Amino acid sequence: MERTRYTEMLRIRIREKRRFIQVLDGPRQVGKSTIIADVLSTLKIPYVSERADDIMVSGETWLKSIWDRARILAKQYGEALVVIDEIQKIANWSETVKAVLSGSSRLLLMKGLSESLHGRFELIPVPLWSYGEMKGVFGFSLDEFIYFGSYPGPADLIGDEKRWKAYIRDSIMEPSLTKDILMLTPIQKPALLRQLMELGSYYSGQIIPFEHMLGQLSDAGNTTTLAHYLDLLRQSGLLAGLQKYSGSEVRKRSSSPKLQVFNNALLLSRHPVDFTRAKEDGTFWGRLVESAVGTHLLSSVTGKDVSLGYWREKQNEVDFVLYNEYSAVAFEVKSGERTYGRGMDTFLRRYPEGKVFSVSAKADAGSLAIPLEEFLIGNPLNYLG
């Protein structure tokens, strides 16, 4: 399973000669704490392991006590490991800490690392759970993954959708906004950040110009503020604003963003539709299928030197474009019988060195289009070549 790969990576690095701080980087509910616990359970190295959530003393005092305990162990056994979960909650932590770390707020975690520990750490990016993992561990069907997404915590609650949606809102979305952004980053318009998250979740998969967002959000300020807040939401693993693929960086930055949640559960958490009605609504289900492909693509580029965008030229469009400095591959997502769109031909004429693929919920194995289930189980980066 995918989580096993990250567990083994961390285990191998800890067993190596000490060179760098090891940092598990990822949003809430991806299993960082479980990965750490699994590694610690097999280690013969003495360790001190603590969580930085809700500590009642000053961060400096708390960290110093941990370091003192570790020094005693190191003197007794020759070495010791320090593990701190949610380290970004401690002010000025990077001035003191040298350890294995994990955190849910990438913006605060990376700020501390870059300020005081430049060149002294390695990141292990941990993405959200994949369809293959949800299927293997929880028995999710393809339709359940498309609708309920891939948070493992509430997977057993999907039989009670009201309870499941409340968990997504109260235990994932709200802590991500409150603890990972608002408490740790100066935000002039916190209500606007929340509205942007709700708007982005509702319109996931759609291209929305910033000017149109300004018209739907109260006290929205300007496009610069919205772009900044959208970047914070992306760093927290909630919502991304995908840029238009173009050979010009200026055009990328000035393009309208395509909103894309990192997990379909965020899209459904405030939506009144239920699983049965969603499947019966072909248009809405098509949106969910496209968004599920988007979540898979977002996870695939986590920690990689690869970007994800979209492409549109007049009336021609492809849903997603994976690209790096060497190549680009476009994906068109189809939930119905049709498996090829005009935008794919136009994209290839515009970028003859690129590649195009259709991902179809109706395709059979061996057809021209990639069957949706096959795509969601595989690694999209393989299509870059």
Beta strands, then each sheet from edge to edge (+ up, - down):
strand 1: 21-25
strand 2: 47-51
strand 3: 81-85
strand 4: 100-103
strand 5: 121-125
strand 6: 239-244
strand 7: 258-261
strand 8: 307-313
strand 9: 316-323
strand 10: 328-334
strand 11: 355-360
strand 12: 370-371
sheet 1: 2+ 3+ 4+ 1+ 5+
sheet 2: 7+ 6- 8- 9+ 10- 11- 12-
end
